Amino acid sequence: MIEQEHSTDAFVELDGARLYYEIAGMGEPLVLLHGGMLDRRMWDGQFQFFARHYQVIRYDVRRAGKSEASSEDAYVHYEDLRRLLDQLQIVKATLIGLSGGARIAIDMAIAYPERVNKLVLVSPGMSGHPFDDPWTHQHGKAFGAALQHGNVDQACEEFLTMWTIGPRRTAEQIDPEVRQHIVAMVKQSLAQQILNLSILELDPPAMERLAEIQAPTLVVLGDQDTTDILTIGQRLQKQVVGAQLMIMPQVGHTLVMEKPEEFNQLVEQFLQR
């Protein structure tokens, strides 16, 4: 049984946006960055666990969860993270990001290396890296078509297929609670018009600049993920000096929700080195 750490929550005010965050625990700062179209709740299995030994922050990006954005002007996602750290008077933090959250963490580590202690990149995306897998393109098109026809339920099914089930499993192999949790987050993000936002990334992109990453890095992949994500993970291992790669069996893209205890132990061992 994990002892519950007291947590506080608040908003940080940005130009045209309000970001909601929660913070718990004492010690070295650790920021949890959620995946695209998900929100901070995807870290429910990690937030209190790591708050036993760290100061843990999790937040919703613009128009995810409880965060808002009144402006649809293009914005820089890692600058939002930097401003949040500034607001909390955190000079340097360890970043743990999944998918789009890992993409933010990578860009941040290159743009502001002095602000990043360690990196844990889970099922990572990467700025500048193309998605070539025909399977992903097929379901991506089906996702877009479902939204165009106003069929949010079908769009969520396509999202689940791409970013939870993966190309080699069936829906029946996914824990129904995990499925429901993901659908709830995706539906909320869609209702809040998250796809209308325009995100600016690192220029030149991270794919061309991985050798600049100075922070000790752990890459975690699920063996049931798409070939694109596996390729990104392998690129990180090869091009980031000293990066470690761990592959968890029988899990897909959202592995932190599928096997939280196993993931937590893996990360805790890395952080304690």
C-alpha positions as CSV (number, residue, x, y, z in Angstrom):
1,M,0.0,0.0,0.0
2,I,1.5,3.3,-1.1
3,E,1.2,6.0,1.6
4,Q,-0.6,9.0,0.1
5,E,1.5,12.2,0.0
6,H,-0.4,15.5,0.4
7,S,-0.8,17.2,-2.9
8,T,-1.7,20.7,-3.9
9,D,-3.0,22.0,-7.2
10,A,-3.1,25.3,-9.0
11,F,-3.0,27.0,-12.4
12,V,-0.1,28.8,-14.0
13,E,-1.2,31.8,-16.2
14,L,0.4,32.1,-19.6
15,D,-0.3,34.2,-22.6
16,G,-3.6,33.0,-23.9
17,A,-3.6,29.9,-21.7
18,R,-4.0,28.5,-18.1
19,L,-2.1,25.3,-17.3
20,Y,-3.4,23.1,-14.4
21,Y,-0.8,21.3,-12.3
22,E,-0.6,19.1,-9.2
23,I,2.4,18.8,-7.0
24,A,3.2,16.4,-4.2
25,G,6.2,15.1,-2.2
26,M,9.6,16.5,-1.2
27,G,13.0,16.1,-2.7
28,E,14.5,16.4,-6.2
29,P,11.9,17.7,-8.7
30,L,10.4,15.2,-11.1
31,V,7.9,16.3,-13.9
32,L,5.5,13.8,-15.5
33,L,4.6,14.7,-19.1
34,H,1.5,13.1,-20.5
35,G,0.9,11.7,-24.0
36,G,-0.9,13.5,-26.8
37,M,-4.7,13.8,-26.3
38,L,-4.3,12.3,-22.8
39,D,-3.9,14.3,-19.6
40,R,-2.1,14.2,-16.3
41,R,-4.4,11.4,-15.0
42,M,-2.6,8.8,-17.1
43,W,0.1,9.1,-14.4
44,D,-2.3,8.0,-11.6
45,G,-0.2,4.9,-11.1
46,Q,3.0,6.9,-10.7
47,F,2.2,10.3,-9.1
48,Q,1.9,9.1,-5.5
49,F,4.5,6.4,-5.9
50,F,7.3,8.8,-6.8
51,A,6.1,11.5,-4.4
52,R,7.4,9.2,-1.6
53,H,11.0,10.3,-2.4
54,Y,10.7,13.2,-4.9
55,Q,8.8,16.5,-5.5
56,V,6.5,15.3,-8.3
57,I,4.7,17.7,-10.6
58,R,2.2,16.6,-13.3
59,Y,0.3,19.0,-15.5
60,D,-2.1,19.2,-18.4
61,V,-0.9,20.7,-21.6
62,R,-3.2,23.3,-23.3
63,R,-6.8,22.1,-23.7
64,A,-6.1,18.8,-22.1
65,G,-7.6,17.8,-18.7
66,K,-8.3,21.0,-16.7
67,S,-6.0,23.3,-18.7
68,E,-7.3,25.9,-21.0
69,A,-6.3,28.0,-24.1
70,S,-8.3,31.0,-25.2
71,S,-5.9,31.7,-28.1
72,E,-5.2,29.3,-31.0
73,D,-2.0,31.1,-31.9
74,A,0.9,28.7,-32.4
75,Y,2.9,28.1,-29.3
76,V,6.1,26.3,-28.2
77,H,5.3,23.3,-26.0
78,Y,8.6,23.1,-24.2
79,E,8.4,26.9,-23.4
80,D,5.2,26.2,-21.5
81,L,7.1,23.6,-19.4
82,R,9.9,26.1,-18.8
83,R,7.4,28.8,-17.6
84,L,5.8,26.2,-15.3
85,L,9.2,25.4,-13.8
86,D,9.9,29.1,-13.4
87,Q,6.6,29.7,-11.7
88,L,7.4,26.9,-9.2
89,Q,11.0,28.2,-8.8
90,I,12.4,24.9,-9.9
91,V,15.8,25.4,-11.5
92,K,16.4,21.8,-12.6
93,A,14.1,18.7,-12.9
94,T,14.0,15.2,-14.1
95,L,11.5,14.8,-16.9
96,I,9.5,11.6,-17.4
97,G,7.4,11.7,-20.6
98,L,5.3,9.4,-22.6
99,S,4.9,9.7,-26.4
100,G,4.1,13.4,-27.0
101,G,5.3,14.1,-23.5
102,A,8.6,12.5,-24.3
103,R,8.8,14.7,-27.4
104,I,8.4,17.7,-25.2
105,A,11.1,16.4,-22.8
106,I,13.6,15.8,-25.6
107,D,13.1,19.3,-27.0
108,M,13.5,20.8,-23.5
109,A,16.7,18.9,-22.9
110,I,18.2,20.3,-26.1
111,A,16.8,23.8,-25.8
112,Y,17.5,24.2,-22.0
113,P,20.1,21.5,-21.0
114,E,20.8,23.3,-17.8
115,R,17.2,22.8,-16.7
116,V,17.1,19.0,-17.1
117,N,18.6,16.6,-14.6
118,K,17.6,13.2,-16.1
119,L,15.3,12.0,-18.9
120,V,13.0,9.0,-18.9
121,L,11.5,8.7,-22.4
122,V,8.6,6.2,-22.7
123,S,7.3,5.2,-26.1
124,P,8.8,8.4,-27.3
125,G,7.8,10.7,-30.1
126,M,10.5,13.0,-31.5
127,S,10.4,16.3,-33.4
128,G,11.4,15.9,-37.0
129,H,11.1,12.1,-37.0
130,P,8.7,10.9,-39.7
131,F,6.0,8.2,-39.2
132,D,6.5,5.7,-42.0
133,D,4.5,2.7,-40.8
134,P,1.6,2.1,-43.3
135,W,-0.5,0.5,-40.4
136,T,-0.2,3.8,-38.4
137,H,-1.1,5.9,-41.5
138,Q,-4.2,3.7,-42.2
139,H,-5.6,4.1,-38.7
140,G,-4.6,7.8,-38.6
141,K,-6.7,8.4,-41.7
142,A,-9.6,6.4,-40.1
143,F,-9.3,8.5,-37.0
144,G,-9.5,11.7,-39.0
145,A,-12.4,10.5,-41.1
146,A,-14.4,9.5,-37.9
147,L,-13.9,13.0,-36.5
148,Q,-14.9,14.6,-39.8
149,H,-18.2,12.6,-39.6
150,G,-18.7,13.6,-36.0
151,N,-18.2,10.0,-34.8
152,V,-16.2,10.5,-31.6
153,D,-16.7,6.9,-30.4
154,Q,-15.2,5.6,-33.6
155,A,-12.3,8.1,-33.4
156,C,-11.6,6.9,-29.9
157,E,-11.5,3.3,-31.1
158,E,-8.9,4.2,-33.7
159,F,-6.9,6.1,-31.1
160,L,-7.0,3.0,-28.9
161,T,-5.9,0.8,-31.8
162,M,-3.0,3.0,-32.6
163,W,-1.8,4.1,-29.2
164,T,-2.9,1.4,-26.7
165,I,-3.6,-2.0,-28.5
166,G,-0.9,-1.8,-31.2
167,P,-0.6,-3.8,-34.4
168,R,-0.1,-7.2,-32.9
169,R,-2.8,-7.5,-30.2
170,T,-6.6,-7.5,-30.0
171,A,-8.9,-5.2,-28.0
172,E,-9.7,-8.2,-25.7
173,Q,-6.1,-8.2,-24.5
174,I,-6.4,-4.7,-23.0
175,D,-7.6,-4.2,-19.4
176,P,-11.1,-2.7,-19.6
177,E,-10.2,-0.2,-16.9
178,V,-7.2,1.1,-18.8
179,R,-9.4,1.3,-21.9
180,Q,-12.1,3.3,-20.1
181,H,-9.5,5.7,-18.6
182,I,-7.9,6.4,-21.9
183,V,-11.2,7.0,-23.7
184,A,-12.3,9.4,-21.0
185,M,-9.2,11.5,-21.4
186,V,-9.3,11.5,-25.2
187,K,-13.0,12.5,-25.3
188,Q,-12.3,15.4,-23.0
189,S,-9.4,16.6,-25.1
190,L,-11.4,16.4,-28.3
191,A,-14.4,18.2,-26.6
192,Q,-11.9,21.0,-25.6
193,Q,-10.8,21.4,-29.3
194,I,-7.2,20.3,-28.6
195,L,-6.7,19.5,-32.3
196,N,-7.3,23.1,-33.2
197,L,-4.0,24.2,-31.5
198,S,-0.8,24.6,-33.5
199,I,2.4,23.5,-31.8
200,L,5.8,24.8,-32.7
201,E,8.7,22.5,-32.0
202,L,12.5,22.7,-31.9
203,D,14.1,24.2,-35.0
204,P,16.2,22.5,-36.2
205,P,14.3,19.5,-34.8
206,A,15.5,17.0,-32.2
207,M,16.1,14.2,-34.7
208,E,19.1,16.1,-36.0
209,R,20.4,17.1,-32.6
210,L,20.3,14.1,-30.3
211,A,24.0,14.3,-29.7
212,E,23.4,17.6,-27.8
213,I,21.5,15.8,-25.0
214,Q,23.6,15.9,-21.9
215,A,21.2,14.4,-19.3
216,P,21.4,10.7,-18.3
217,T,18.7,9.1,-20.4
218,L,16.5,6.0,-20.0
219,V,14.4,4.9,-22.9
220,V,11.5,2.5,-22.2
221,L,9.6,0.7,-25.0
222,G,6.7,-1.8,-25.1
223,D,7.4,-4.7,-27.4
224,Q,3.8,-4.4,-28.8
225,D,4.2,-0.8,-30.0
226,T,4.4,0.4,-33.6
227,T,7.6,0.1,-35.7
228,D,7.8,3.9,-35.8
229,I,8.1,4.2,-32.0
230,L,10.5,1.3,-31.7
231,T,12.7,3.0,-34.4
232,I,12.7,6.3,-32.4
233,G,13.7,4.4,-29.2
234,Q,16.6,2.7,-31.0
235,R,17.7,6.0,-32.5
236,L,17.8,7.5,-29.1
237,Q,19.9,4.7,-27.7
238,K,22.4,5.0,-30.5
239,Q,22.7,8.8,-30.6
240,V,22.3,10.0,-27.0
241,V,25.5,9.4,-25.2
242,G,25.1,6.7,-22.5
243,A,21.4,6.2,-23.1
244,Q,19.9,3.0,-21.8
245,L,17.1,1.1,-23.6
246,M,14.7,-1.2,-21.8
247,I,12.0,-3.1,-23.6
248,M,9.0,-4.3,-21.5
249,P,7.3,-7.5,-22.8
250,Q,3.5,-7.9,-23.5
251,V,2.8,-4.1,-23.3
252,G,2.1,-1.4,-25.9
253,H,2.4,2.3,-26.2
254,T,0.7,3.3,-22.9
255,L,2.7,0.8,-20.9
256,V,2.8,3.0,-17.8
257,M,-0.9,2.3,-17.4
258,E,-0.8,-1.4,-18.4
259,K,2.0,-2.4,-16.0
260,P,2.5,0.5,-13.5
261,E,4.3,-1.5,-10.8
262,E,6.8,-2.9,-13.2
263,F,7.4,0.4,-14.9
264,N,7.8,2.2,-11.5
265,Q,10.4,-0.2,-10.3
266,L,12.4,0.2,-13.6
267,V,12.4,3.9,-13.3
268,E,13.2,4.0,-9.6
269,Q,16.3,1.9,-10.2
270,F,17.4,4.3,-12.9
271,L,16.8,7.4,-10.8
272,Q,18.7,6.0,-7.8
273,R,21.9,5.4,-9.8
